[in-house]
Amino acid sequence: MMKRMVQLVTGLLVCMISSNLFGEDLNFSDETEDCLSCHSELHPGLVSSWLASRHSRITPAEALTKPELERRVSSSDIPTELQQVAVGCYECHGLRIEEHGDAFEHNGYEINVIVSPADCATCHSVEADQYSRNIMSHAYGNLVDNTLYQDFTKVVNNHYTYENNELILGEGDMLTEYESCLYCHGTKVEVKGLVTRDTDYGELDFPDLEGWPNQGVGRLNPDGSKGACSSCHTRHSFAIEIARKPSTCSECHKGPDVPAYKVYEVSKHGNIYNSKASEFNFTKVPWRIGTDFTAPTCAACHASLLVSPEGTVVAERTHQYNDRLSWRLFGVPYAHPHPLDANLENVVNSDGLPLAVELNGEPVAEFVLSEEQQLENNGRMKAVCLTCHSTQWVENHFLRLDNTIHRTNRMTYQATKILSDVWAGGFEKGLPQGENIFDEKTERMWTTIWLFYANSTRFASAMAGGGDYGVFANGRYQTTEQLTELLDQLELYQALEGKD
């Protein structure tokens, strides 16, 4: 009896939702109305987010009538059956069933659990294609398939035991991986089978997913695609204003290894944003500089379609992100020109390490942008900067950044030379011995210099951030301090050897 009452109430709720929520008739498909008849009661938070979205209120056919610059869909061949209805539950979760390993029968429908970038490409084909060339979309493979980085994750995530005056590195576990590195890089989502659950509507079968939940940028999906649009366009509103706000990026760009958000908060850009964001229009497409916003966010610099108040295009929309970047600043021992290919599986330096840079800081030319390509990418970024700043301001900013990159790389190289002497003396086992280069004392000290301190210094320079992040907050001060301590450790090893 209770189940029948629930179904009756939710059915009435759906009718009210589809006709009156916004004072207009909302064109839901029959399939989506069936979904809502249960999920409005089961998941009211999820449904309310979707109901507030553009997806629920505008059909693809209506979206395609917008002038090109205002258009939020890029596909010209959207299936006819999808064009005349709102982008609802079934329109997303019912796509490409035959390609989804996570497809299952659910109350008379074949649906998928995970909506992937390949599904979103139905309406957003240009953006999906751009994202496939973005280094973020390969974040899983670039981490998990990189033997050097795997050595690093082992010493961070694996379990240690203390025995006989020695710390012994043990095994890791996937649950730890899922909530550490793979939280942002993305997991590999695999279907283990079906599991039966007792629900308010009786026993139902659902896919048993390994690596789920996850919305990392390089997630491997059961349909073979890479990435998660929901990393930035959060479910189930998928709102452009969420993707445009720095707090969204901070989820994976805030820690000491990637302090972009911290630096932004204390920059002049961040000062203005935090004071004036309530006056910005985060929903307009295209985004008008000086009209819709007066200080850049992460999206403004790296992704958004930007125009002048008169409508002149300043920067094209991109989901590739690196086409306005000339340098790769973080995640590697040395900053180097941005990689040519987002997939780094074939990258190797002269030492056989899977890096696009040598251990002396020289880039491996065949894997990175040429100077000419760097200038082209930098030109796209400068075009954004010049809408608010003078030429001298912009040119001197990038002059300082180039200097900071050069000097932080040079400091890292001094640390590398000390570490090389530690290995050469046999005090620790590393690269010459074919051992893990992250698991002993001076190796960890060396890693801290480039992973935290050089990165912080470079971000403070690149983002015109508060001086502290370039000096005393994991900046130059800590770099030089760690460098002297690294030398002290080498001298201690040498002194102890001399006593034998």
N, C-alpha and C positions, 0 to 999 in steps of 0.2 A: 504494500500500500504506500509506504514511504517513498519507494522508488518511483511509483507512478505520479505521486505528488511533485517530486523533484522534477520529473520530466515535463509535467504540465506547467510548472512555474517557469522553468527555463525556456520552454517554448514560447510562453507569453513574453518573457524578457527579450528574446531574440526579435520578436515582432516589433516590440517597442524600440529596440536598438536600431533596427534596420530602417525605421521610418522617422523617428522623432529626435534622435540624439543631437543632430545638428540642424534641426528644422528643415530637413530635406530627405528625399528618398535616397537610400543608399543601395546601390545595385549589387547585391550579393548573389553569388551563384547558389543553386540548390544544394550543391555539395558543401559549400562553406556554411550555409545555414544549418545543415545537419551537424557539422562540426560544432558550431556555436551552441546548438541545443543542449549539448552536454558540457562543453568546456567553459561556457559562461558561468556555470555553477561550480565546476571543478577548479578552474583556474581564472578567477575573476581579475586578478592583477594582470595576468598575461593578456586577457581579452581586452581589458580597458586600455592597455597600452596600444594595442593594435587599432582599436576603435578611434583613438586620438590621432592616428597616423594618416598620412596622405594616401597610403595604400588602401585604406578602407573607404576613402571618399572620392577618389579619382580613378577612373578606368584608364588603361593604357591608351585606348582610342582618344580619350580627352587629352591625355598628356602629350600625345603626338601632334595635337593641333597648336601647341605653343610655338612661338617664334623660336628659331634654332638656339639662340643664346639662352633662352629661358627654359629650354627643354631639359628635363631630368631623366629622360630615357634616351638611349642611343641606338637601339635596335630598330631597324625598319621592317623586319619580317616577323613581328610578333604573331604567333598563331591566332587565327581569326576567333577561335572559341575563347581566347583569353582577353581579347581586346575590349569587349563590351561589358565586362564585369569587373568589380573591384578586385584588387590583388589580395585575395583572402587566404584562409587556411589551406584549402584544397589546391588553390592555384599555385602555391609554393610547395607544399608537402606532397602534392600529387604529380610532380613533374618527373619525367625521365625515369620512370619506374624500372624499366629493363636494365638501366645502367647502375642502379643503386643496390649495393649489397645489403643495405639496411631497410629495404622495402619489405612490407608485411601487410597481411590482410587485417583490416580493422573495421569492424561494424559494417561490412559490405563494401569497403573501399580498399584499394591498394594505395598505401601511402609510404612515405619515407620519414624517418626520424629527423635526419639532418638535411637542412637546406644548404647547399654548397654554392661556391662561386659559379660553378657551371650551370646551376639552376638560375641564379640571379642573372646570368648572361642572356637569358630569354628576353629580358627587357633592357639589360645594361651590358650589351656585348662589348662595346668599346672599353668600358671600365674594367670588365673582367679580363679582357685581353691585355690591357695595360698592367693590371695587377699580376698577371702571370709572368711578366718580365721584371717585376719588382723583387728585390732581394728578400723582402719579407715573405713572399709566397714560398720561398725555398728555405725558410728558416729552420724547418725540421731537419731536412736532409743535410743542410750546411752545418748543422751541429752534430747530429747523430752519426752521420757518415764520415765525419772528420775525426781521424784517429787521434790527432793532437788534442782537440777539444774534449774528446771522450776521456783522455787521460786526466784532463783538468776536472771534468765533472765527477770522475771517480773519487778524487781526493777531497772533493767538496761534499758529495752526497752519500758516499758509501759509509758503512758502519766500521768503526774502529774498536779494537780490543787491546787492552794493556796486559801484556804477559812478559815475564822475565826481563823487566826493565826496557821493554820495547813496545811501541804502538804498532799493531799489525792491521793493515788495511784489509777489510773484509769485502763481502759482496754488497751490492746495492739492491734496491727493489724498485719496481716500476711505480708504486704508489707515491714514493718519494719523488721520483722523476717527474711525475705528472703535476705535482704542486710546487716544483722548483723551476728548473730550466725550461721544461716543456710547457709550463703554464703560459709563457709568452711565445715561445718558439712553435708551440702546437704539438699535439700528440698524434699518434697514428691510431685512428679509430677503426677497430675491427669488430666484425660480428661473430660472436662465439656460438650463436644459436638462438633459440627462442626460450623465453621464460614465461611461465604462467603466473599471473597475479590475480588475487581476489580484489575486485573493485566494487564501487557502488553500483555498477551495472553488471555484476556477475564476473565470472572468470574470463579473463582475456589474455591473449598471448602478445608478448612484446619482444623485440630484438634485445638480446643481451649484449651490450656494447662494451668492449674493452677500450680504455682511453677516453671515456666519456664521463662527465661533461668536460668540454674544453672549447675555448674560442681563441686559441692562439693563432697568430698571423700566418703560420706555415702549416697548419693542421692538415694531415693526410686524411681525406674523406673516403667513405666506403664506395663512392662512385668514381674514385681514381683522381679526383681533382685535388688541388692544393689551396689551402688558405681558408679564411673565415671572414666574410664581409662583416659579421657581427662583432669582430674585434673593435671596429670603430663605429659602425652603424648598429648600435645595440638593439637586441630584440626586446619587444616586438613592435616598437614604434619606428625603428630604423631611421630615426630623425637625423636630418642633415645638421641640425643645430648641436646635437650631441657630438657628432664627428668633428665639428668645427671648434669645439671648446678644448682648451689645453688639458683640462682635468681628465679627459678621455685618454689622451696620449700618455698622461702621467702613470697610468696603470702599469706600463712596461718601460717608461723612460724617466724614472725618478731616483732609482737607487744609485749607490756610489759608483757603479760601473757605467751607468748611463744617466748622468745627473741633469738631463735636458730640462725637465720641469722645474727642478730646484733653481737652476740658473735663470730660467724664464721668469720665475716669480720675483726675483730680485733685480731683473733688468728694467730699463725704462719702459720697454714694451709691456712687461708684466705689471709695472706700476700703473700704467694707463688702463690696461685691461681690467685689473682688479678694482679700479676706481670707477670705470665707465662702462663696463660690460653690460650693465642693465640698460644702457642706451643703444647698444648695438642691435642690428637686425641679423640674426643668425640663420634666417630661413630663406632669404632672397637669393635667387639665381637669375642672372649672374650676381656676384658679390661686388658691390660698388665701393671702391676705395674712397674714404672721406665722407661717404653718405651712409652706408650700412655699417661701417666700422672705421675706427680712427687709430687703431693699433693692431699690428698683425698677431694672429694666433699661429700655432703650428701649421694648421691647415692653410692659412693664407700664404705662408712662405713655401710650403711643400706640395700643395695639392689643388687648391681651389681655383676655379675660373674667376679671374679678377678683371674688372673693367674700370675705366675712369667714370666719373659722374656723367659724362656725355655718352658712355657706352663703348668707348674704344677698348679693345682687348689688350690688357697688359700681360696676362699670363693665361695660357690655356689650361683647362682642367686636366689633371693627370692623376692616375692611380698607380703610376710607376714610381713616383716619388723621387727616384734618384736622377731624373732628368733635369733637376735644378741643383744637383749636388756635384761637386768636382772632387771631393775627398771623402774617403771612408775614415772617420775619426775614431771609432770605438770598436771594441771586440777583437782587436788585433794588437800585437806588440808594438807596431809602428803605424801611425797614420800613413796612408798611401793613396794614390789616385784611385777613384772608385773603380770597382771591378767592371769589366766589359760585359760579363754574363752574370745574371742573378744566380745561376746554378754553379756552385764552386767545386763540384765533385772532381774536376780534372785539374784543379789548380795545384801546383807544386813548385817549390823553390829548389835551389841548387843543393840544399842539404837533404832533400827528399821530404821536407815538411809540407803539409797541405796548406801553405800560406802564399799569398800573392806578393810577399815581401821577404827579402833576405833578412838574416839575423843581424846584419849591419845596417838595416834600415833602407836599403835600396829596393825599389819596387821591381817586380818581375814584369818586364815591359809587355810581354805577350798576353798578360791577363788583365791589364788595367788600361784606363783611358790614356790616350796620348795627351800631350800638352795642348794641342789644338782642340781636342774634344773637351778637355777640362775648361778651356776658355769659353767654349760654346755653352756648356752647362752653367758656368759662372755668370755668363751674360744673361741667362734666363732669370737667375736669382737676383742679379743686380737690377734688372728691369723692375722688379717688385720693390726693391729698396729705394730706387730713384723716384718713386711716386710720393715719397715723404721727405727724402733727404737730398742734399746737394751732391754733385759729382765728387767734390773733394771729400766730403764726409764718407761716402760709400767707398771710394777708392782707398782711402786711408784705413778704413775698417778692414778691408780684405788684405791690405798690405800687412797689417798687424796679425791677422789670422795666419797668413803664410809664414810670417816670422815665428809665431807661436808653434806652428806645426814643425818647422825646422828645429827649433830649440828643444821642444819636448822629445822629438825623435832622437836628437843628439844626446840628451840626458839618458834616455832609455838605452842607447848604444853603450854609454859608459857603464851602465849597470850590467849589460850583456857581457862586456869585456871582463868585468869582475867575476861574473858567474862562470865564464869560460875558464878563467884561472882556477876557480874552485873545482871544476870538473877535471881540468888538466892535472891538478895536484892529487886527484883521487880522493878528495875530501867528501865529495858527494857524487852519486852516480846519476848521470844525465844523458845528454845527447851522444857524447862519444861512446858511452857504454851501452847505448840502445835502451836506456831506461826512461821512466816517466820523468819529465822535466819540471814537474810541479809539486812533488811530494816531499821535498826536504827543505830545510830551513832557509838557505839562501835562495833557493828556487822560489819559495813562497814570497820572500822579500822582493825579488826581481819582478814577480808577477804583480805584486801590489803597486809597484812604481808605475807600470804602464796601464794596468787594468783600472786603477782608481785615480791615481794622482795625475798622470799625463792626460787621461780622459777629462777629468774635471777642469784642468787648465785649458785644454782645447775647447771645451764647450763654453767656458766663460768668455773665451775670445770669439768664437764663432757666433755666439748669440748675444754679444754685447752685454753680458750678464754682470751682476754685481762683482766687484773686484775680489771679494773674499774667496769665491770659488776658483779664482786663478792664483790665489796666494795662500791664505791660511786655512781655508776650508777644503782640505784634500787637494791643495794646489801646489804651487812651487815650493813652499816651505816644507811640506811633507815629502816632496820629491827629493830635495837635497838632503833632508834628514835621513830618509831611508837609504839614500846612496851612501852616506857616510857610515851608517850602520852596516850596510852590506860589505863595505871595505873592512870595517872592524871585524866582522865575522870571518872574512878571508884571513886577516892578520892573526886572529885567534887560532884558526886551524893551523896556520904556518908555525905559530909559536908552540903549540902543543906538539906538532910533529917534530920540532927541534928538540923537545925534551925527551923523546923516545930513545 
